[in-house]
Amino acid sequence: MLVFDPTLVRRFILLSRPLPMTDFNTKVPVIDENGAQVFRVQVLVVRQDGRPAVIAVKVPAAPQTLEEGLPVTFDGLIGILYERDGRQGVSFRASKVSPASNAGAK
């Protein structure tokens, strides 16, 4: 598990509304260990070094008020390294997503 270092990021910008996750085979909504539905949030990461990245973050019970282009913050953002079928990657997860406190500022 990798703990995400927030000092490396200037902001997260929401690229699409949170989408409910479903099981690939059964199409049943994915529920976390606390009984909350899991959502996928795709964001543009604007890093301190200026190089952008796009990541998808899994979060429980994402607020429906989130709109595309809105700056957001994550609580408890972590990355989990995985290897599947000879491919490696990082899966991101957070305990909460919410509008950034300076969402109206430019």
ABEGO torsion letter per residue (X at the ends): XBBBBAAABABBBBABBBBBBBBAAAGBBBBBAAGBBBBBBBBBBBBAAGBBBBBBBBBBGBBAABBBGBBBBBBGBBBBBBBBGGBBBBBBBBABBBBBAAAABX
